[in-house]
Amino acid sequence: MDPGCRSTSLATAAAEVGVWAWDMFNNRIWVSENWRRLFGIAPGADIGLETVFARVHEDDREAIELSVRRAAEGQADYVGEYRVVRPDGTQVIAPPVSAE
């Protein structure tokens, strides 16, 4: 996937979903504009995995961190569904995601 691809941005906006790609070696995450909106992250802000975890509801965080760690170590595919807490305190459910 080309993170800068205009068609990716248009498709995610139309579907009201966000897309992200994690560079594990540099702990940098590219996200679509819609992902930023869904998570309440300012345009242009640097995003690392800790930024994502900080937005996950505290009751869901441990399970998501474990799932990401196991996937990064090649022990399992990543599967996650969790609540996001925005800076204003509102909560949304992140759509279920999976990655190999």
PASEBA-1860 file (N, C-alpha, C; in nm, 3 decimals):
! residues 100
1> MDPGCRST> 0.084/-0.117/0.000/0.000/0.000/0.000/0.088/0.124/0.000 ~ 0.056/0.219/-0.082/0.124/0.347/-0.084/0.051/0.438/0.014 ~ 0.113/0.469/0.130/0.045/0.551/0.230/-0.005/0.684/0.177 ~ 0.062/0.740/0.080/0.021/0.869/0.027/-0.081/0.860/-0.085 ~ -0.124/0.743/-0.116/-0.215/0.722/-0.228/-0.348/0.792/-0.205 ~ -0.385/0.879/-0.298/-0.510/0.956/-0.285/-0.631/0.864/-0.284 ~ -0.629/0.756/-0.362/-0.745/0.667/-0.365/-0.764/0.598/-0.230 ~ -0.654/0.570/-0.157/-0.666/0.512/-0.023/-0.737/0.610/0.069
9> SLATAAAE> -0.700/0.736/0.063/-0.763/0.838/0.146/-0.910/0.852/0.114 ~ -0.943/0.853/-0.015/-1.083/0.865/-0.054/-1.164/0.744/-0.010 ~ -1.108/0.626/-0.027/-1.180/0.503/0.010/-1.204/0.495/0.160 ~ -1.103/0.528/0.240/-1.121/0.520/0.386/-1.217/0.626/0.435 ~ -1.216/0.743/0.374/-1.310/0.848/0.414/-1.453/0.806/0.382 ~ -1.474/0.748/0.263/-1.607/0.705/0.224/-1.659/0.593/0.313 ~ -1.571/0.503/0.355/-1.611/0.390/0.439/-1.613/0.426/0.588 ~ -1.566/0.547/0.621/-1.557/0.593/0.760/-1.472/0.499/0.845
17> VGVWAWDM> -1.359/0.458/0.789/-1.261/0.376/0.861/-1.125/0.443/0.851 ~ -1.037/0.403/0.937/-0.901/0.455/0.933/-0.805/0.343/0.896 ~ -0.695/0.382/0.836/-0.593/0.285/0.795/-0.461/0.331/0.855 ~ -0.384/0.232/0.901/-0.252/0.265/0.952/-0.152/0.158/0.914 ~ -0.026/0.200/0.907/0.084/0.109/0.876/0.196/0.138/0.975 ~ 0.247/0.034/1.039/0.347/0.049/1.144/0.485/0.008/1.095 ~ 0.580/0.099/1.105/0.720/0.070/1.080/0.778/0.029/1.215 ~ 0.783/-0.102/1.240/0.824/-0.154/1.372/0.966/-0.116/1.408
25> FNNRIWVS> 1.054/-0.109/1.309/1.194/-0.083/1.338/1.219/0.059/1.386 ~ 1.140/0.154/1.337/1.156/0.294/1.377/1.044/0.341/1.469 ~ 0.950/0.252/1.501/0.832/0.283/1.582/0.761/0.409/1.533 ~ 0.740/0.415/1.404/0.665/0.525/1.345/0.544/0.466/1.278 ~ 0.434/0.536/1.287/0.310/0.488/1.227/0.258/0.592/1.129 ~ 0.231/0.546/1.007/0.161/0.629/0.910/0.013/0.601/0.927 ~ -0.069/0.705/0.926/-0.213/0.687/0.939/-0.286/0.771/0.834 ~ -0.404/0.725/0.797/-0.486/0.802/0.705/-0.546/0.921/0.779
33> ENWRRLFG> -0.590/1.020/0.702/-0.653/1.137/0.763/-0.776/1.096/0.845 ~ -0.851/1.000/0.794/-0.971/0.955/0.865/-0.934/0.889/0.998 ~ -0.822/0.815/1.001/-0.777/0.754/1.126/-0.748/0.863/1.228 ~ -0.679/0.969/1.185/-0.649/1.081/1.276/-0.778/1.138/1.334 ~ -0.878/1.156/1.249/-1.005/1.210/1.294/-1.071/1.116/1.395 ~ -1.074/0.987/1.363/-1.137/0.889/1.452/-1.069/0.884/1.588 ~ -0.936/0.896/1.589/-0.859/0.886/1.713/-0.836/1.021/1.780 ~ -0.870/1.129/1.714/-0.849/1.261/1.772/-0.704/1.303/1.777
41> IAPGADIG> -0.628/1.268/1.674/-0.486/1.302/1.664/-0.472/1.419/1.566 ~ -0.400/1.521/1.607/-0.382/1.640/1.524/-0.307/1.609/1.395 ~ -0.343/1.676/1.286/-0.269/1.660/1.161/-0.122/1.695/1.182 ~ -0.035/1.615/1.125/0.108/1.641/1.134/0.176/1.591/1.260 ~ 0.098/1.548/1.359/0.159/1.497/1.483/0.228/1.364/1.457 ~ 0.348/1.348/1.514/0.418/1.219/1.504/0.340/1.114/1.582 ~ 0.336/0.994/1.527/0.261/0.887/1.591/0.349/0.765/1.606 ~ 0.360/0.717/1.727/0.427/0.591/1.756/0.325/0.497/1.819
49> LETVFARV> 0.365/0.376/1.843/0.273/0.278/1.900/0.220/0.325/2.035 ~ 0.303/0.393/2.113/0.258/0.442/2.244/0.144/0.543/2.229 ~ 0.142/0.619/2.118/0.033/0.714/2.092/-0.098/0.638/2.073 ~ -0.092/0.529/1.999/-0.211/0.447/1.976/-0.258/0.386/2.108 ~ -0.167/0.325/2.182/-0.206/0.262/2.310/-0.264/0.363/2.408 ~ -0.215/0.486/2.406/-0.266/0.589/2.497/-0.412/0.622/2.469 ~ -0.457/0.600/2.346/-0.596/0.629/2.309/-0.689/0.509/2.333 ~ -0.633/0.392/2.357/-0.716/0.273/2.379/-0.772/0.277/2.521
57> HEDDREAI> -0.898/0.246/2.536/-0.963/0.244/2.668/-0.883/0.156/2.763 ~ -0.867/0.202/2.886/-0.781/0.130/2.981/-0.824/-0.015/3.003 ~ -0.952/-0.045/2.991/-0.997/-0.183/3.010/-0.962/-0.273/2.892 ~ -0.931/-0.214/2.777/-0.898/-0.290/2.656/-0.747/-0.293/2.628 ~ -0.674/-0.204/2.692/-0.534/-0.179/2.656/-0.445/-0.302/2.672 ~ -0.453/-0.373/2.782/-0.365/-0.488/2.805/-0.380/-0.594/2.697 ~ -0.505/-0.624/2.661/-0.529/-0.726/2.558/-0.476/-0.682/2.422 ~ -0.491/-0.555/2.388/-0.443/-0.505/2.259/-0.290/-0.504/2.257
65> ELSVRRAA> -0.228/-0.460/2.366/-0.081/-0.461/2.372/-0.027/-0.602/2.356 ~ -0.090/-0.700/2.421/-0.048/-0.839/2.410/-0.065/-0.889/2.267 ~ -0.178/-0.857/2.205/-0.204/-0.901/2.068/-0.101/-0.843/1.971 ~ -0.068/-0.716/1.987/0.031/-0.652/1.901/0.169/-0.715/1.923 ~ 0.205/-0.734/2.050/0.336/-0.793/2.081/0.349/-0.934/2.023 ~ 0.245/-1.016/2.038/0.249/-1.153/1.986/0.260/-1.153/1.833 ~ 0.190/-1.060/1.768/0.197/-1.051/1.622/0.336/-1.006/1.578 ~ 0.394/-0.909/1.649/0.527/-0.860/1.615/0.633/-0.968/1.631
73> EGQADYVG> 0.612/-1.058/1.726/0.706/-1.168/1.749/0.678/-1.288/1.660 ~ 0.575/-1.278/1.575/0.543/-1.386/1.484/0.470/-1.503/1.548 ~ 0.417/-1.483/1.668/0.349/-1.591/1.740/0.203/-1.607/1.698 ~ 0.143/-1.500/1.648/0.001/-1.506/1.611/-0.029/-1.389/1.517 ~ -0.137/-1.402/1.442/-0.183/-1.290/1.361/-0.246/-1.187/1.456 ~ -0.238/-1.060/1.418/-0.300/-0.956/1.499/-0.449/-0.951/1.471 ~ -0.527/-0.954/1.575/-0.671/-0.935/1.565/-0.710/-0.845/1.680 ~ -0.781/-0.738/1.650/-0.816/-0.648/1.758/-0.945/-0.572/1.735
81> EYRVVRPD> -1.019/-0.556/1.843/-1.136/-0.468/1.846/-1.131/-0.404/1.984 ~ -1.139/-0.272/1.987/-1.121/-0.202/2.114/-1.190/-0.066/2.110 ~ -1.203/-0.009/2.227/-1.263/0.123/2.240/-1.152/0.228/2.237 ~ -1.180/0.337/2.168/-1.089/0.450/2.161/-1.146/0.563/2.245 ~ -1.061/0.623/2.328/-1.102/0.739/2.407/-1.037/0.861/2.345 ~ -1.118/0.951/2.294/-1.069/1.072/2.230/-1.030/1.175/2.336 ~ -0.953/1.276/2.297/-0.910/1.378/2.394/-1.026/1.447/2.466 ~ -1.142/1.457/2.402/-1.256/1.522/2.468/-1.335/1.426/2.558
89> GTQVIAPP> -1.287/1.300/2.569/-1.351/1.202/2.657/-1.454/1.115/2.589 ~ -1.493/1.148/2.466/-1.589/1.063/2.396/-1.522/0.932/2.358 ~ -1.603/0.828/2.347/-1.550/0.696/2.313/-1.614/0.645/2.186 ~ -1.534/0.577/2.105/-1.582/0.511/1.985/-1.522/0.370/1.984 ~ -1.590/0.281/1.918/-1.537/0.146/1.904/-1.461/0.140/1.772 ~ -1.334/0.104/1.780/-1.255/0.088/1.659/-1.305/-0.036/1.587 ~ -1.325/-0.027/1.456/-1.371/-0.145/1.382/-1.272/-0.261/1.400 ~ -1.324/-0.384/1.400/-1.234/-0.500/1.412/-1.127/-0.497/1.303
97> VSAE> -1.007/-0.530/1.342/-0.894/-0.530/1.250/-0.820/-0.662/1.259 ~ -0.760/-0.700/1.150/-0.671/-0.815/1.155/-0.557/-0.790/1.058 ~ -0.444/-0.847/1.089/-0.326/-0.834/1.004/-0.241/-0.957/1.022 ~ -0.173/-0.993/0.917/-0.084/-1.108/0.921/0.058/-1.060/0.926
END
